[in-house]
Amino acid sequence: MQRSFLGFGRQWHWFALMPALLLACDDNDDDLSPDQAQARAAVAAKDNSGILGVTQEVLDLTSMALLEKGVSGGRETTGSRIMAPCFPTISASYEVKKSADSVVYSGTLTVDFGDGSSCEDSTAMRRGKITDEFRYVIAYQDTVPFSAMETITFDGFQRDSVKVDGAFVSTYTSDGSHSIDVDDAMLTYPDETTVRWSGLLAYRYHDGGTNFNPVDDTKSLSGSISGTTRENVNFTASITEDVLFANQCGGKHEVPVSGIVEIAASGTNAEVDYGDGTCDTSYTITVNGETTAYDFEPKNI
């Protein structure tokens, strides 16, 4: 099976701005009280913010790094962010094959943060390396003029104090489709607890219509994932209504503004609802018919 994954952009101050997609409940928790189920759903949602946040951050990072190294026609980044406050060493080794019909870039990109000393802001520390093996095809006589595959892996990479492992495999084309296939990825926290997940997600960028101005552009996310939370609880989560991010929300553009995620674990169901498209920082979790409102943590905005 072919696999590929991910990209990055400009502010490194957020780790994960999409708290949803998870519920917690192990095989012996069929009799959880409503309060217990709600509490576990909230904890699991925060775990998932790490999953989706690191996914998007790495995607944006490698996208900007490829662009810097002259690999043209790459995937889109999220908004107009820059690589700050960290300034990694970026190296690339690739070949370019040209023909009458196409240009093909293939090679390896490395983004190296070293020991983290390149980061000016201690609250947004990055350490270690990200490696991206890529193949980009620009076709001159094709209905889909651009396609790409990337496999992204990690060598001691940490976002703040959280370590990232696994292989993220990404495929995308110039028609706007972008799928991300993850097999047993893992986040490891300072207390040695872990979050593991696998699944297939799809991103799609939507042009708001204003040329050379990304402010009115949006990005949607669909798909499903499954794995275990930091409490070692199994989960599955499916996006039943596309989760939408809006650049027009300014400093909150990494916060989802609408979309619904259905969560199932050990016979317990939950729903995460991101709202009606308003640029706010709130979302709700419904368990056993009881709905509770939450806010994204300010430090993640």
Backbone hydrogen bonds in HBPLUS format (Angstrom, degrees):
<---DONOR---> <-ACCEPTOR-->    atom                        ^
c    i                          cat <-CA-CA->   ^        H-A-AA   ^      H-
h    n   atom  resd res      DA  || num        DHA   H-A  angle D-A-AA Bond
n    s   type  num  typ     dist DA aas  dist angle  dist       angle   num
A0181-ASP N   A0004-SER O   3.20 MM 177  5.94 169.0  2.21 171.9 171.9     1
A0005-PHE N   A0150-GLU O   2.84 MM 145  5.70 134.9  2.04 127.9 142.3     2
A0084-ALA N   A0010-ARG O   3.27 MM  74  6.00 152.0  2.35 148.2 152.9     3
A0012-TRP N   A0084-ALA O   2.94 MM  72  6.05 141.3  2.09 144.7 151.7     4
A0029-ASP N   A0026-ASP O   3.00 MM   3  5.44 160.8  2.04 127.2 126.5     5
A0037-ALA N   A0033-SER O   2.90 MM   4  6.16 164.5  1.93 161.8 166.1     6
A0038-GLN N   A0034-PRO O   2.93 MM   4  6.07 159.6  1.97 147.4 153.1     7
A0039-ALA N   A0035-ASP O   2.93 MM   4  6.08 158.4  1.98 145.5 151.6     8
A0040-ARG N   A0036-GLN O   2.96 MM   4  6.15 161.5  2.00 149.7 154.5     9
A0041-ALA N   A0037-ALA O   2.97 MM   4  6.13 151.9  2.05 144.0 152.0    10
A0042-ALA N   A0038-GLN O   3.04 MM   4  6.30 154.3  2.11 147.4 153.5    11
A0043-VAL N   A0039-ALA O   3.06 MM   4  6.35 161.2  2.09 150.4 155.0    12
A0044-ALA N   A0040-ARG O   2.89 MM   4  6.01 164.6  1.91 150.1 154.8    13
A0045-ALA N   A0041-ALA O   2.90 MM   4  6.06 148.1  2.01 142.8 151.5    14
A0046-LYS N   A0042-ALA O   3.21 MM   4  6.50 151.4  2.29 144.7 150.9    15
A0047-ASP N   A0043-VAL O   3.06 MM   4  6.45 151.2  2.15 145.6 154.0    16
A0048-ASN N   A0044-ALA O   2.96 MM   4  6.26 155.1  2.02 148.4 154.8    17
A0049-SER N   A0045-ALA O   3.07 MM   4  6.39 133.8  2.30 137.0 149.3    18
A0049-SER N   A0046-LYS O   3.12 MM   3  5.02 127.9  2.40  91.5 105.5    19
A0050-GLY N   A0047-ASP O   3.00 MM   3  5.46 133.4  2.22 106.3 117.8    20
A0051-ILE N   A0048-ASN O   3.00 MM   3  4.86 111.7  2.48  91.3 107.8    21
A0052-LEU N   A0048-ASN O   3.01 MM   4  6.32 166.0  2.03 169.5 165.1    22
A0053-GLY N   A0049-SER O   2.92 MM   4  5.69 146.5  2.03 135.4 145.9    23
A0054-VAL N   A0050-GLY O   3.05 MM   4  5.96 168.4  2.07 143.8 147.0    24
A0055-THR N   A0051-ILE O   3.21 MM   4  6.32 152.8  2.29 141.8 149.7    25
A0056-GLN N   A0052-LEU O   3.09 MM   4  6.24 167.8  2.11 146.2 148.4    26
A0057-GLU N   A0053-GLY O   2.93 MM   4  6.09 158.7  1.98 149.3 156.2    27
A0058-VAL N   A0054-VAL O   3.01 MM   4  6.06 166.6  2.03 147.1 150.0    28
A0059-LEU N   A0055-THR O   3.08 MM   4  6.26 158.8  2.13 146.9 153.3    29
A0060-ASP N   A0056-GLN O   2.97 MM   4  6.14 165.8  1.99 152.1 155.3    30
A0061-LEU N   A0057-GLU O   2.94 MM   4  6.09 159.3  1.98 148.2 154.6    31
A0062-THR N   A0058-VAL O   3.01 MM   4  6.15 176.2  2.01 156.4 156.3    32
A0063-SER N   A0059-LEU O   3.11 MM   4  6.19 152.8  2.19 143.5 151.5    33
A0064-MET N   A0060-ASP O   3.05 MM   4  6.29 165.5  2.07 153.8 156.1    34
A0065-ALA N   A0061-LEU O   2.96 MM   4  6.17 157.3  2.01 151.2 158.4    35
A0066-LEU N   A0062-THR O   2.91 MM   4  6.02 158.8  1.96 147.6 152.2    36
A0067-LEU N   A0063-SER O   3.10 MM   4  6.33 159.1  2.14 146.8 152.6    37
A0068-GLU N   A0064-MET O   2.98 MM   4  6.21 153.2  2.05 144.6 151.9    38
A0069-LYS N   A0065-ALA O   3.09 MM   4  6.34 142.2  2.24 141.9 151.6    39
A0069-LYS N   A0066-LEU O   3.14 MM   3  5.12 123.8  2.48  93.2 107.3    40
A0071-VAL N   A0066-LEU O   3.04 MM   5  5.40 161.6  2.08 156.4 150.8    41
A0070-GLY N   A0067-LEU O   3.15 MM   3  5.27 161.6  2.18 108.1 110.4    42
A0084-ALA N   A0082-ILE O   2.92 MM   2  5.69 119.4  2.30 112.4  95.6    43
A0120-GLU N   A0085-PRO O   2.83 MM  35  5.29 168.6  1.84 144.7 143.4    44
A0087-PHE N   A0118-SER O   3.26 MM  31  5.29 138.7  2.44 108.1 119.3    45
A0089-THR N   A0112-ASP O   2.88 MM  23  5.09 159.2  1.92 153.1 148.1    46
A0112-ASP N   A0089-THR O   2.85 MM  23  5.09 176.2  1.85 155.5 156.7    47
A0091-SER N   A0110-THR O   2.98 MM  19  5.30 163.1  2.01 151.9 157.5    48
A0110-THR N   A0091-SER O   2.81 MM  19  5.30 166.4  1.83 160.8 161.8    49
A0093-SER N   A0108-THR O   2.92 MM  15  5.44 161.2  1.95 158.0 164.3    50
A0108-THR N   A0093-SER O   2.87 MM  15  5.44 157.8  1.92 150.3 153.9    51
A0095-GLU N   A0106-SER O   2.93 MM  11  5.66 157.5  1.99 157.5 158.2    52
A0106-SER N   A0095-GLU O   3.16 MM  11  5.66 155.9  2.22 154.2 160.9    53
A0097-LYS N   A0104-VAL O   2.94 MM   7  5.14 161.6  1.97 145.4 150.5    54
A0104-VAL N   A0097-LYS O   2.86 MM   7  5.14 158.1  1.91 145.5 153.0    55
A0099-SER N   A0102-SER O   2.87 MM   3  5.34 152.5  1.95 167.6 166.5    56
A0140-TYR N   A0101-ASP O   2.66 MM  39  5.20 177.3  1.66 154.0 155.0    57
A0103-VAL N   A0138-ILE O   2.83 MM  35  5.12 146.2  1.95 140.4 151.7    58
A0138-ILE N   A0103-VAL O   2.82 MM  35  5.12 169.9  1.83 159.0 162.3    59
A0105-TYR N   A0136-TYR O   2.85 MM  31  4.98 152.2  1.92 141.8 150.5    60
A0136-TYR N   A0105-TYR O   2.73 MM  31  4.98 157.5  1.77 149.1 156.8    61
A0107-GLY N   A0134-PHE O   3.10 MM  27  5.67 157.2  2.15 149.0 152.9    62
A0134-PHE N   A0107-GLY O   2.96 MM  27  5.67 158.6  2.01 151.6 158.6    63
A0109-LEU N   A0132-ASP O   2.80 MM  23  5.00 157.6  1.85 141.3 149.1    64
A0132-ASP N   A0109-LEU O   2.79 MM  23  5.00 165.2  1.82 152.1 155.9    65
A0111-VAL N   A0130-ILE O   2.86 MM  19  5.16 165.9  1.88 156.0 160.8    66
A0130-ILE N   A0111-VAL O   2.92 MM  19  5.16 149.8  2.01 142.3 152.1    67
A0113-PHE N   A0128-GLY O   2.85 MM  15  5.29 169.7  1.86 161.1 158.8    68
A0116-GLY N   A0113-PHE O   3.06 MM   3  5.57 157.6  2.11 139.5 140.6    69
A0128-GLY N   A0114-GLY O   2.99 MM  14  5.17 167.1  2.01 148.0 148.1    70
A0119-CYS N   A0116-GLY O   3.11 MM   3  5.75 166.1  2.13 120.4 123.5    71
A0124-ALA N   A0121-ASP O   3.06 MM   3  5.60 166.3  2.08 118.4 122.2    72
A0160-ASP N   A0125-MET O   2.59 MM  35  4.57 169.3  1.60 152.6 151.7    73
A0127-ARG N   A0158-GLN O   3.05 MM  31  5.08 151.7  2.13 139.0 144.3    74
A0158-GLN N   A0127-ARG O   2.93 MM  31  5.08 152.3  2.01 132.1 134.8    75
A0129-LYS N   A0155-ASP O   3.03 MM  26  5.06 168.6  2.04 136.2 139.9    76
A0155-ASP N   A0129-LYS O   3.05 MM  26  5.06 166.5  2.07 139.7 140.0    77
A0131-THR N   A0153-THR O   2.98 MM  22  5.35 170.6  1.99 147.7 150.8    78
A0153-THR N   A0131-THR O   2.93 MM  22  5.35 156.0  1.99 150.3 158.1    79
A0133-GLU N   A0151-THR O   2.99 MM  18  5.23 169.5  2.00 147.7 147.1    80
A0151-THR N   A0133-GLU O   2.89 MM  18  5.23 150.9  1.98 145.4 155.0    81
A0135-ARG N   A0149-MET O   2.93 MM  14  5.42 138.5  2.11 155.1 164.4    82
A0149-MET N   A0135-ARG O   3.04 MM  14  5.42 146.6  2.16 141.3 151.7    83
A0137-VAL N   A0147-SER O   2.86 MM  10  5.35 168.7  1.87 166.4 165.2    84
A0147-SER N   A0137-VAL O   3.03 MM  10  5.35 150.1  2.12 147.5 155.7    85
A0139-ALA N   A0145-PRO O   2.71 MM   6  4.61 151.2  1.79 129.0 137.7    86
A0174-SER N   A0146-PHE O   2.88 MM  28  4.93 144.4  2.01 143.6 139.1    87
A0148-ALA N   A0172-TYR O   2.93 MM  24  5.55 140.4  2.09 163.6 167.3    88
A0172-TYR N   A0148-ALA O   3.21 MM  24  5.55 154.6  2.28 140.9 144.6    89
A0150-GLU N   A0170-SER O   2.84 MM  20  5.13 154.8  1.90 150.7 156.6    90
A0170-SER N   A0150-GLU O   2.83 MM  20  5.13 162.2  1.86 148.7 154.9    91
A0152-ILE N   A0168-PHE O   2.78 MM  16  5.08 176.0  1.78 155.6 157.0    92
A0168-PHE N   A0152-ILE O   2.94 MM  16  5.08 166.2  1.96 150.7 154.2    93
A0164-VAL N   A0157-PHE O   3.00 MM   7  5.81 163.5  2.03 160.8 160.9    94
A0159-ARG N   A0162-VAL O   2.87 MM   3  5.30 155.3  1.93 158.0 157.2    95
A0162-VAL N   A0159-ARG O   2.98 MM   3  5.30 169.2  1.99 133.3 134.3    96
A0163-LYS N   A0188-THR O   2.94 MM  25  5.04 160.1  1.98 150.0 149.1    97
A0188-THR N   A0163-LYS O   2.95 MM  25  5.04 155.3  2.01 137.7 145.1    98
A0165-ASP N   A0186-MET O   2.95 MM  21  5.20 153.0  2.03 155.2 159.3    99
A0186-MET N   A0165-ASP O   3.06 MM  21  5.20 163.6  2.08 133.5 133.0   100
A0169-VAL N   A0181-ASP O   3.04 MM  12  5.18 167.3  2.06 151.7 153.8   101
A0181-ASP N   A0169-VAL O   2.81 MM  12  5.18 165.9  1.83 163.0 163.5   102
A0171-THR N   A0179-SER O   3.03 MM   8  5.45 161.9  2.06 152.6 158.2   103
A0179-SER N   A0171-THR O   2.86 MM   8  5.45 146.3  1.98 160.0 169.2   104
A0173-THR N   A0177-SER O   3.07 MM   4  5.70 151.4  2.15 153.9 158.5   105
A0176-GLY N   A0173-THR O   3.18 MM   3  5.96 157.8  2.23 121.2 123.7   106
A0203-TYR N   A0178-HIS O   2.78 MM  25  5.19 157.9  1.82 158.1 162.0   107
A0180-ILE N   A0201-LEU O   2.73 MM  21  5.13 158.6  1.78 155.6 157.7   108
A0201-LEU N   A0180-ILE O   2.94 MM  21  5.13 163.4  1.97 146.4 150.6   109
A0182-VAL N   A0199-GLY O   2.93 MM  17  5.37 172.9  1.94 165.4 167.6   110
A0199-GLY N   A0182-VAL O   2.99 MM  17  5.37 156.1  2.04 144.1 142.7   111
A0185-ALA N   A0197-TRP O   2.92 MM  12  5.47 147.6  2.03 171.6 161.2   112
A0197-TRP N   A0185-ALA O   3.06 MM  12  5.47 152.2  2.14 140.7 146.0   113
A0187-LEU N   A0195-VAL O   2.88 MM   8  5.17 155.2  1.94 148.5 156.9   114
A0195-VAL N   A0187-LEU O   2.95 MM   8  5.17 150.9  2.04 144.1 152.5   115
A0189-TYR N   A0193-THR O   2.95 MM   4  5.55 171.7  1.95 168.3 171.0   116
A0192-GLU N   A0189-TYR O   2.81 MM   3  5.28 154.5  1.88 127.8 129.4   117
A0196-ARG N   A0228-THR O   3.10 MM  32  5.34 157.9  2.16 145.7 152.6   118
A0228-THR N   A0196-ARG O   3.01 MM  32  5.34 147.7  2.11 132.1 141.0   119
A0198-SER N   A0226-SER O   2.86 MM  28  5.62 151.9  1.94 163.1 172.5   120
A0226-SER N   A0198-SER O   2.90 MM  28  5.62 153.8  1.97 162.4 168.3   121
A0200-LEU N   A0224-SER O   3.14 MM  24  5.91 134.1  2.36 165.0 178.2   122
A0224-SER N   A0200-LEU O   3.14 MM  24  5.91 153.6  2.21 155.2 155.8   123
A0202-ALA N   A0222-SER O   2.89 MM  20  5.22 158.1  1.94 143.5 143.2   124
A0222-SER N   A0202-ALA O   2.95 MM  20  5.22 153.1  2.03 146.7 155.0   125
A0204-ARG N   A0220-SER O   3.02 MM  16  5.33 144.7  2.15 147.3 150.5   126
A0220-SER N   A0204-ARG O   2.89 MM  16  5.33 163.0  1.92 153.6 157.8   127
A0206-HIS N   A0218-THR O   2.83 MM  12  5.18 165.7  1.85 156.5 152.7   128
A0218-THR N   A0206-HIS O   3.05 MM  12  5.18 159.3  2.10 143.9 150.4   129
A0213-ASN N   A0210-THR O   3.29 MM   3  5.56 147.4  2.40 134.9 128.9   130
A0217-ASP N   A0214-PRO O   2.98 MM   3  5.11 162.8  2.01 111.6 116.7   131
A0247-ASN N   A0217-ASP O   3.14 MM  30  5.85 165.7  2.16 163.6 168.0   132
A0219-LYS N   A0245-PHE O   2.96 MM  26  5.17 154.9  2.02 146.0 150.9   133
A0245-PHE N   A0219-LYS O   2.80 MM  26  5.17 159.1  1.85 157.0 164.0   134
A0221-LEU N   A0243-VAL O   2.83 MM  22  5.08 140.3  1.99 140.6 152.9   135
A0243-VAL N   A0221-LEU O   3.01 MM  22  5.08 155.8  2.07 153.5 151.0   136
A0239-ILE N   A0223-GLY O   2.97 MM  16  5.66 172.9  1.98 175.6 177.3   137
A0225-ILE N   A0237-ALA O   3.06 MM  12  5.56 150.4  2.15 150.5 159.7   138
A0237-ALA N   A0225-ILE O   2.97 MM  12  5.56 155.2  2.03 170.7 167.3   139
A0227-GLY N   A0235-PHE O   3.12 MM   8  5.58 156.1  2.18 143.8 147.7   140
A0235-PHE N   A0227-GLY O   2.93 MM   8  5.58 146.2  2.04 150.4 151.1   141
A0229-THR N   A0233-VAL O   2.94 MM   4  5.27 149.5  2.03 135.4 142.9   142
A0232-ASN N   A0229-THR O   2.90 MM   3  5.13 152.7  1.97 114.9 117.0   143
A0236-THR N   A0264-ALA O   3.16 MM  28  5.54 139.8  2.33 155.9 166.6   144
A0264-ALA N   A0236-THR O   3.09 MM  28  5.54 166.9  2.10 151.6 154.4   145
A0238-SER N   A0262-GLU O   2.87 MM  24  5.30 167.0  1.89 158.0 161.7   146
A0262-GLU N   A0238-SER O   2.77 MM  24  5.30 159.5  1.81 168.4 163.1   147
A0240-THR N   A0260-ILE O   2.99 MM  20  5.73 134.4  2.21 137.2 150.5   148
A0241-GLU N   A0260-ILE O   3.26 MM  19  4.86 158.0  2.31 140.2 135.3   149
A0260-ILE N   A0241-GLU O   3.00 MM  19  4.86 153.0  2.07 124.4 131.8   150
A0244-LEU N   A0258-SER O   2.95 MM  14  5.33 159.1  2.00 135.2 140.0   151
A0257-VAL N   A0244-LEU O   2.80 MM  13  5.81 158.7  1.84 164.1 171.5   152
A0249-CYS N   A0246-ALA O   3.16 MM   3  5.81 166.3  2.18 116.3 120.4   153
A0250-GLY N   A0247-ASN O   3.08 MM   3  5.96 149.5  2.18 128.5 129.3   154
A0252-LYS N   A0249-CYS O   3.04 MM   3  5.21 162.9  2.07 126.5 126.0   155
A0253-HIS N   A0250-GLY O   2.97 MM   3  5.36 148.7  2.07 127.6 125.2   156
A0255-VAL N   A0252-LYS O   2.95 MM   3  5.46 163.9  1.98 121.4 124.7   157
A0277-GLY N   A0257-VAL O   2.90 MM  20  4.58 140.7  2.05 149.2 136.6   158
A0274-TYR N   A0259-GLY O   2.90 MM  15  5.33 172.5  1.91 163.5 165.7   159
A0261-VAL N   A0272-VAL O   2.92 MM  11  5.08 156.8  1.97 145.7 153.2   160
A0272-VAL N   A0261-VAL O   2.87 MM  11  5.08 164.8  1.90 150.1 155.3   161
A0263-ILE N   A0270-ALA O   2.83 MM   7  5.02 169.5  1.84 155.6 154.4   162
A0270-ALA N   A0263-ILE O   2.95 MM   7  5.02 151.7  2.03 139.9 143.0   163
A0265-ALA N   A0268-THR O   2.96 MM   3  5.31 151.2  2.04 148.6 157.4   164
A0268-THR N   A0265-ALA O   2.90 MM   3  5.31 165.8  1.92 121.1 125.4   165
A0271-GLU N   A0286-THR O   2.98 MM  15  5.12 146.8  2.10 137.1 147.3   166
A0286-THR N   A0271-GLU O   2.86 MM  15  5.12 157.7  1.90 145.6 153.2   167
A0273-ASP N   A0284-THR O   2.95 MM  11  5.28 159.9  1.99 145.8 152.3   168
A0284-THR N   A0273-ASP O   2.98 MM  11  5.28 160.7  2.02 146.7 153.0   169
A0280-ASP N   A0278-THR O   2.84 MM   2  5.70 126.6  2.12 112.5  96.1   170
A0296-PHE N   A0281-THR O   2.86 MM  15  5.51 157.1  1.92 157.6 165.4   171
A0283-TYR N   A0294-TYR O   2.99 MM  11  5.44 151.4  2.07 143.9 147.1   172
A0294-TYR N   A0283-TYR O   2.78 MM  11  5.44 160.8  1.82 172.3 170.9   173
A0285-ILE N   A0292-THR O   2.97 MM   7  5.49 157.5  2.02 154.1 160.4   174
A0292-THR N   A0285-ILE O   2.96 MM   7  5.49 160.9  2.00 145.4 150.6   175
A0287-VAL N   A0290-GLU O   2.94 MM   3  5.32 155.5  2.00 148.3 147.4   176
A0290-GLU N   A0287-VAL O   2.91 MM   3  5.32 166.2  1.93 122.2 124.6   177
A0300-ASN N   A0297-GLU O   2.89 MM   3  5.56 157.4  1.94 123.1 130.4   178
A0301-ILE N   A0298-PRO O   3.11 MM   3  5.33 167.3  2.12 116.6 117.5   179
